[in-house]
Amino acid sequence: MTLELTQNSWQKEVVEAATPVIVDFWASWCGPCKMMAPVFDELSKDYEGLLKFAKISTEDFPDAATSNGITGIPCLIIYKHGKEVDRIVGFNPKAALKDKIDAIIKDL
């Protein structure tokens, strides 16, 4: 399950989260973001209990994008205790994205 974030829920859902969180920064006009959405949702089921999946619209919440240094989307950032651990920029097919996520979270 993918959680839809807002500026107001960021503190609770990302900074104070007990488990690491992967956040998809996206926009409705972004073609690669539209391709990433179903892949991201599918992978959320594979990591249940290990990694929380969330997304935030850079159109609706531009301050979140700015404060996180987003320069290209889709941009997936993995956070632990509210601190960025790593980021994945651009579209990735499911297998490639899973490999990248696995490599990042194995040390968390």
N, C-alpha and C positions, 0 to 999 in steps of 0.2 A: 504494500500500500504506500502511495506517495502522498505526503502531507503538503498542502498548499500554504506557504508561509506569507506573512505580512510583516511590515515594520514592527508592529506591536507584538507579534508572536516570536520574533527572532530571538530575543533574550531567553525565553523559556525553552523553546524548541531546539535551539542550536547551542547557545552559550551554556545553558544549565543542563543539557542533555546528559544522561547517564551513559549512553552508548555513543560511539562516533556517528557523525551525521554527514551524508553526502548531499550537497545542495546543487540543484540544476538551475543556473541563471539562464533565463530564456526570454524570448519575445514572440508575439503572435505573428509578426511579419517575417520571421527568420525561418527559411526553408530547412536548413540543417536541424534547427530546434524541433521542428515538426517531425522530422525523421527520428530524432533522438527520443522523443516522448514515449512511444510504445516500448522501445528497448529499455529505457529507464524504468518504466512501470513493471515490465516483465522481470527485470533483475531485482527489483525491490522484494519480490517473493523469495528469491534465492538467499537473501541475506537477512531475513526476518530474525530479529533478536541480536544480530551481530552489528548491523549498520542501519541507521534510520535514513530513509530516502525522503527528501523534501525538494520543493521547487519554489522559485520566486520569480515573478515577472519583472524584468528590467524596465518595462514600460510603466507598470503601475507603481513600482518602488525603485526609482532611479537612484535614490540615496544609498540603498543596499548595494547596488552595482558599483557606485562610485567608491564607497567606503571599503569595498573588497577588491578594488583595483581591476575590475572587469573591463577588458579592452576588446574582447571578442566572444561571441556566443555561438553555439551553446558552450558554457563553461561549467564544469562540474568541480566543486571544491569539497574536499573532505576535511572536516573539522573534528577535533577532539578537545573537549572542554572549552569550546569556543575559539580555539586557535587553529589556523590553517595548517594542515599536515601536508597536503599536496593538491594539485589541480590537473584536470584533464580538459583540454580545449579542443573544440571541434567535434564533429560527428564521428562515432565509432560503431561498427557493427557489434552485435551482442557479444560474440565470442571474444573479440578484441577488447571490448570494454570490461568484460568480466576478468580477463587476464590482467588488465591494468589495475582494476580495483583490488584483486587478490594480492598483487605485488605491493600495493600501498598499505593495505590493512594487515598484512601478515606480521608487521612489526608493531602494531598498535597495542 
